[in-house]
């Protein structure tokens, strides 16, 4: 049974973090200070929902990086119960799937808790002051990309870039929660 994002309130400041990346670097919220927008995606290796949208996220990161949008993926899952989500497997997946964005490990799960992340993928978009603009789905068809009618995340990014900030009045839709596997919390 799928889990859904909880809908962090728009305007919420992004909680700080310090996490290791698969590229050997350590990332903080300040690592993305130069970006106009920051897309944080709580995701993992093993979830079929996350796997189904992975190529679209890689392409979105490529398409928007030149527009000043940073994409960052964070894996908070319990890797003891789900070995496919181990750091070593994250390194491997980022290489084989062509990630052009940081893929970070939230071993303590404290960052996922601070963001109130609930599922993989759970997508958050923050403005230049790192206030939440959007917490919702990528698009309207996670399983069959050829049937997508609405690219929700791209619409949000385009509206925010066009406005030089975010004006929810520029969206002609209400945000829909992201759907995916529940985050695998440690017991």
C-alpha positions as CSV (number, residue, x, y, z in Angstrom):
1,X,0.0,0.0,0.0
2,X,1.5,3.3,-1.0
3,X,2.4,6.2,1.4
4,X,1.8,9.9,0.7
5,X,3.7,13.1,1.4
6,X,2.3,15.0,4.3
7,X,2.4,18.4,2.8
8,X,4.8,20.6,4.8
9,X,3.2,24.1,4.9
10,X,4.3,26.5,2.2
11,X,6.7,29.1,3.6
12,X,8.4,26.7,6.1
13,X,12.1,27.3,6.3
14,X,14.3,24.4,5.1
15,X,15.7,22.6,8.1
16,X,19.6,22.6,8.1
17,X,21.5,19.4,7.4
18,X,25.0,18.0,7.0
19,X,25.1,14.7,5.1
20,X,27.7,12.7,3.2
21,X,27.3,12.3,-0.5
22,X,28.1,9.4,-2.8
23,X,30.8,11.6,-4.4
24,X,32.9,11.6,-1.2
25,X,31.9,15.2,-0.3
26,X,29.8,16.4,2.7
27,X,26.8,18.6,1.8
28,X,24.9,21.2,3.9
29,X,22.0,23.4,3.1
30,X,24.5,26.2,2.5
31,X,26.2,24.0,-0.2
32,X,23.3,25.1,-2.5
33,X,23.3,28.8,-1.5
34,X,24.0,30.0,-5.1
35,X,21.0,28.2,-6.5
36,X,17.8,30.1,-7.3
37,X,15.7,27.1,-6.3
38,X,16.5,23.8,-4.4
39,X,14.7,20.6,-5.1
40,X,15.2,18.1,-2.3
41,X,13.9,14.6,-3.0
42,X,13.8,11.9,-0.3
43,X,14.3,8.7,-2.3
44,X,16.0,5.3,-2.2
45,X,17.3,2.5,-4.4
46,X,14.8,-0.3,-3.8
47,X,11.4,1.4,-4.0
48,X,9.5,0.7,-7.3
49,X,7.9,4.1,-7.2
50,X,11.3,5.8,-6.8
51,X,12.8,3.6,-9.5
52,X,9.9,4.4,-11.9
53,X,10.6,8.2,-11.8
54,X,14.4,8.0,-11.5
55,X,15.1,8.7,-15.2
56,X,12.6,11.7,-15.1
57,X,14.4,13.1,-12.1
58,X,17.8,12.7,-13.8
59,X,16.5,14.5,-16.9
60,X,14.8,17.2,-14.8
61,X,18.1,17.9,-13.0
62,X,19.9,18.2,-16.4
63,X,17.2,20.5,-17.8
64,X,17.0,22.9,-14.9
65,X,20.6,23.0,-13.7
66,X,21.4,25.7,-16.3
67,X,18.4,27.7,-15.0
68,X,19.9,27.9,-11.5
69,X,17.9,25.0,-10.0
70,X,19.8,22.5,-7.8
71,X,18.5,19.0,-7.3
72,X,19.6,16.9,-4.3
73,X,18.5,13.4,-3.4
74,X,18.5,12.0,0.1
75,X,18.2,8.4,1.1
76,X,17.0,8.0,4.7
77,X,16.0,4.3,4.6
78,X,17.1,1.7,7.2
79,X,19.8,-0.1,5.2
80,X,20.0,-3.0,7.7
81,X,16.4,-4.0,6.8
82,X,16.9,-2.9,3.2
83,X,20.5,-3.7,2.1
84,X,19.8,-2.3,-1.4
85,X,19.7,1.1,0.3
86,X,23.2,0.9,1.7
87,X,25.7,3.6,1.0
88,X,27.8,1.3,-1.2
89,X,24.7,0.5,-3.3
90,X,23.9,4.2,-3.5
91,X,27.3,5.0,-4.9
92,X,26.8,2.2,-7.5
93,X,23.3,3.4,-8.4
94,X,24.3,7.0,-8.8
95,X,27.1,6.0,-11.2
96,X,25.1,3.5,-13.3
97,X,22.0,5.8,-13.5
98,X,24.0,8.9,-14.4
99,X,23.1,11.1,-11.4
100,X,24.4,14.6,-12.1
101,X,23.2,15.8,-8.6
102,X,24.3,15.0,-5.1
103,X,22.9,11.7,-3.6
104,X,23.2,11.9,0.2
105,X,22.9,9.4,3.0
106,X,20.7,10.3,6.0
107,X,22.0,7.4,8.2
108,X,20.4,8.8,11.4
109,X,17.1,9.6,9.7
110,X,17.1,12.9,11.5
111,X,16.9,15.0,8.3
112,X,13.9,13.0,7.0
113,X,12.3,13.5,10.4
114,X,13.0,17.3,10.3
115,X,11.4,17.6,6.9
116,X,8.5,15.3,7.9
117,X,9.2,13.2,4.9
118,X,6.9,10.2,4.5
119,X,7.5,8.4,1.3
120,X,10.0,7.7,-1.5
121,X,10.0,9.8,-3.5
122,X,8.9,12.8,-1.4
123,X,9.7,16.1,-3.2
124,X,10.3,19.5,-1.7
125,X,11.0,22.7,-3.5
126,X,12.6,25.7,-1.8
127,X,13.1,29.3,-3.0
128,X,16.3,31.3,-2.8
129,X,15.7,32.1,0.8
130,X,15.1,28.4,1.4
131,X,11.4,28.7,2.2
132,X,9.1,25.9,1.0
133,X,7.3,26.5,-2.2
134,X,6.0,23.0,-2.9
135,X,5.8,19.5,-1.4
136,X,4.1,17.2,-3.8
137,X,4.4,14.8,-6.7
138,X,6.6,14.8,-9.8
139,X,3.8,14.4,-12.3
140,X,0.5,12.7,-12.8
141,X,1.6,9.2,-13.9
142,X,4.4,7.5,-11.9
143,X,4.1,4.2,-13.7
144,X,3.5,5.1,-17.4
145,X,5.6,8.1,-18.5
146,X,4.1,8.1,-22.0
147,X,0.7,8.9,-20.4
148,X,1.7,11.9,-18.4
149,X,-0.7,14.8,-18.7
150,X,0.7,17.2,-16.1
151,X,4.3,17.7,-15.1
152,X,3.6,19.1,-11.7
153,X,7.2,19.7,-10.6
154,X,8.2,21.3,-13.9
155,X,5.2,23.6,-13.7
156,X,6.2,24.7,-10.2
157,X,9.8,25.3,-11.2
158,X,8.8,27.2,-14.3
159,X,6.3,29.4,-12.3
160,X,8.9,30.1,-9.6
161,X,11.6,31.0,-12.1
162,X,9.3,33.2,-14.1
163,X,8.1,35.1,-11.1
164,X,11.6,35.4,-9.6
165,X,10.0,33.7,-6.5
166,X,6.8,31.9,-6.0
167,X,3.3,33.0,-6.6
168,X,0.8,30.2,-6.0
169,X,-1.6,32.1,-8.1
170,X,0.5,31.3,-11.1
171,X,-0.4,27.6,-10.7
172,X,-3.5,26.4,-12.3
173,X,-3.7,23.3,-10.1
174,X,-3.7,22.4,-6.4
175,X,-0.6,20.4,-5.3
176,X,-1.1,16.7,-5.1
177,X,0.8,14.7,-2.5
178,X,3.7,12.5,-3.7
179,X,3.0,8.8,-3.6
180,X,5.5,6.1,-3.0
181,X,6.9,3.5,-0.6
182,X,6.9,4.5,3.1
183,X,10.2,5.6,4.5
184,X,11.8,2.5,6.2
185,X,12.3,3.8,9.7
186,X,14.7,2.2,12.0
187,X,13.1,0.4,15.0
